[in-house]
């Protein structure tokens, strides 16, 4: 039994715990940046992680493995978004992208980049009902929706190096932020 909590406003870290024996839980891994105000001590490959608002989603991706799941999580929230302005002046924005993580080791399998920060949960879709996620959708603080292709349009699994991400929708006008995941039908 493994648990993957995020910190929300509390920090820029994700954790993996093994609680198979509840009387003796163990820390499997932690990734991200332990310092809220700078990138000192960040895990390699996770320097861009923002506040970890997104709930880590456990999923199977056939292009990765049919027996070993992954953890999929939004890149996080950047406090520059807290500015009371229609369009905050965020430079060096944190949390841009979606991370795919090995649940056993915490190793970064992929970082799929976006323009805005991704504080929301990632919406997962198993389009052909085979138990493996084919597509995922991420919403950003810059008013964009991205689609992640873990499979081809004909549901053929893609290998990790072939996973793609592209913007499929956006708002117009300043200050339109998405902070919650899109619903899928």
C-alpha positions as CSV (number, residue, x, y, z in Angstrom):
1,X,0.0,0.0,0.0
2,X,1.6,3.2,-1.2
3,X,0.4,6.8,-0.6
4,X,1.4,9.8,-2.6
5,X,0.6,13.1,-0.9
6,X,1.1,16.7,-2.1
7,X,1.5,19.8,0.0
8,X,-0.7,22.4,-1.6
9,X,0.2,25.8,-0.1
10,X,2.5,24.0,2.3
11,X,5.4,23.5,-0.1
12,X,6.9,22.4,-3.4
13,X,7.4,18.7,-2.6
14,X,5.7,15.4,-3.4
15,X,6.2,12.3,-1.3
16,X,5.9,8.5,-1.7
17,X,5.2,6.5,1.4
18,X,4.9,2.7,1.9
19,X,2.3,2.0,4.5
20,X,1.9,-1.8,3.7
21,X,2.7,-2.3,7.4
22,X,0.7,0.4,9.1
23,X,2.8,0.0,12.3
24,X,6.0,0.8,10.4
25,X,5.4,3.2,7.5
26,X,8.4,4.2,5.5
27,X,9.3,7.1,3.3
28,X,10.0,5.7,-0.2
29,X,11.0,9.1,-1.8
30,X,10.5,12.8,-1.9
31,X,10.9,15.0,-4.9
32,X,10.7,18.8,-5.6
33,X,12.1,21.8,-3.9
34,X,12.3,21.9,-0.1
35,X,12.8,25.7,-0.1
36,X,9.6,27.7,-0.9
37,X,11.4,30.9,-1.8
38,X,14.2,29.6,-4.1
39,X,15.5,26.5,-5.9
40,X,18.2,25.5,-3.4
41,X,18.2,21.8,-2.8
42,X,15.7,20.8,-5.6
43,X,15.6,17.3,-6.8
44,X,17.3,17.1,-10.3
45,X,14.6,17.4,-12.9
46,X,12.1,19.0,-10.5
47,X,13.5,22.5,-10.2
48,X,10.5,24.0,-11.9
49,X,8.0,22.4,-9.5
50,X,5.6,24.9,-8.0
51,X,3.4,24.5,-4.9
52,X,2.0,21.0,-5.2
53,X,-1.7,21.5,-5.3
54,X,-2.4,18.8,-7.8
55,X,-3.5,15.4,-6.5
56,X,-1.1,12.7,-7.7
57,X,-3.0,10.4,-10.0
58,X,-1.9,6.7,-10.2
59,X,-2.4,5.3,-13.7
60,X,-1.3,2.5,-16.0
61,X,0.2,3.5,-19.4
62,X,0.7,0.6,-21.8
63,X,3.5,2.3,-23.6
64,X,5.4,2.4,-20.3
65,X,4.3,-0.9,-18.7
66,X,1.2,-3.1,-18.4
67,X,2.0,-4.1,-14.9
68,X,3.8,-1.1,-13.3
69,X,1.8,2.1,-12.8
70,X,3.0,5.7,-12.9
71,X,2.1,8.8,-11.0
72,X,0.8,11.8,-13.0
73,X,0.7,15.2,-11.4
74,X,0.5,18.8,-12.4
75,X,3.6,20.9,-12.1
76,X,2.1,23.1,-9.4
77,X,1.0,26.7,-8.5
78,X,3.2,29.8,-8.6
79,X,2.6,32.4,-5.9
80,X,3.1,35.1,-8.5
81,X,-0.5,34.3,-9.4
82,X,-1.6,35.8,-6.1
83,X,-1.1,39.3,-7.4
84,X,-4.3,41.3,-7.4
85,X,-4.2,42.0,-11.1
86,X,-6.0,40.7,-14.2
87,X,-2.6,39.6,-15.7
88,X,0.0,39.1,-13.0
89,X,3.6,39.7,-14.1
90,X,5.0,36.3,-13.6
91,X,8.6,35.9,-14.7
92,X,10.3,32.5,-14.4
93,X,6.9,31.0,-13.7
94,X,7.0,27.8,-11.6
95,X,4.8,24.8,-12.1
96,X,4.6,24.8,-15.8
97,X,4.0,21.3,-17.2
98,X,2.9,17.8,-16.1
99,X,5.2,15.3,-14.4
100,X,5.1,11.5,-14.9
101,X,6.8,9.8,-12.0
102,X,7.9,6.3,-11.2
103,X,5.9,5.4,-8.1
104,X,8.5,3.1,-6.7
105,X,11.6,5.3,-7.0
106,X,10.3,8.9,-7.5
107,X,12.3,9.1,-10.7
108,X,11.0,11.6,-13.3
109,X,9.9,9.6,-16.4
110,X,8.7,12.7,-18.2
111,X,8.0,16.4,-17.9
112,X,5.5,17.6,-20.5
113,X,5.7,21.4,-20.7
114,X,2.9,24.0,-20.7
115,X,2.9,27.8,-20.9
116,X,1.1,28.4,-17.6
117,X,1.3,26.7,-14.2
118,X,-0.7,23.5,-13.7
119,X,-2.1,23.5,-10.1
120,X,-5.2,21.4,-11.0
121,X,-5.5,17.6,-10.9
122,X,-4.8,16.0,-14.3
123,X,-8.0,14.5,-15.9
124,X,-7.3,11.0,-17.2
125,X,-9.1,9.3,-20.0
126,X,-9.1,5.6,-20.9
127,X,-10.8,6.1,-24.2
128,X,-11.0,2.4,-25.2
129,X,-11.7,1.0,-21.7
130,X,-8.7,-1.3,-21.6
131,X,-7.5,-0.3,-18.2
132,X,-4.7,2.0,-19.5
133,X,-4.8,5.8,-19.8
134,X,-4.8,6.9,-23.4
135,X,-5.1,10.7,-23.0
136,X,-4.9,13.2,-20.2
137,X,-6.0,16.8,-19.9
138,X,-4.3,19.6,-18.0
139,X,-5.7,23.1,-17.2
140,X,-3.3,26.1,-16.6
141,X,-3.3,29.4,-14.8
142,X,-3.0,31.1,-18.2
143,X,-6.4,29.9,-19.3
144,X,-5.3,27.0,-21.5
145,X,-6.3,23.3,-21.8
146,X,-3.6,20.8,-22.9
147,X,-4.1,17.3,-24.1
148,X,-1.4,14.7,-23.4
149,X,-1.3,11.8,-25.8
150,X,-0.1,8.6,-24.1
151,X,-1.6,6.7,-27.1
152,X,-2.1,7.4,-30.8
153,X,-5.5,8.4,-32.3
154,X,-6.1,4.7,-32.9
155,X,-5.2,3.9,-29.3
156,X,-1.8,2.4,-30.0
157,X,0.3,2.9,-26.9
158,X,3.2,5.3,-27.2
159,X,6.6,4.8,-25.6
160,X,7.6,7.4,-23.0
161,X,9.9,9.3,-25.4
162,X,6.9,9.6,-27.8
163,X,4.3,11.0,-25.3
164,X,3.1,14.3,-26.6
165,X,1.4,17.4,-25.3
166,X,-0.5,20.1,-27.2
167,X,-2.8,23.0,-26.5
168,X,-6.3,22.2,-27.5
169,X,-8.2,25.2,-26.1
170,X,-7.7,28.6,-24.5
171,X,-9.6,31.5,-23.2
172,X,-9.3,35.1,-24.4
173,X,-8.9,38.1,-22.2
174,X,-6.6,38.7,-19.2
175,X,-6.7,36.9,-15.9
176,X,-8.7,33.8,-16.8
177,X,-7.2,31.1,-14.7
178,X,-8.1,27.5,-14.5
179,X,-7.4,26.2,-10.9
180,X,-9.5,23.0,-11.1
181,X,-9.4,20.0,-13.5
182,X,-11.6,19.8,-16.6
183,X,-14.5,17.3,-16.5
184,X,-14.4,14.7,-19.2
185,X,-17.3,13.0,-21.0
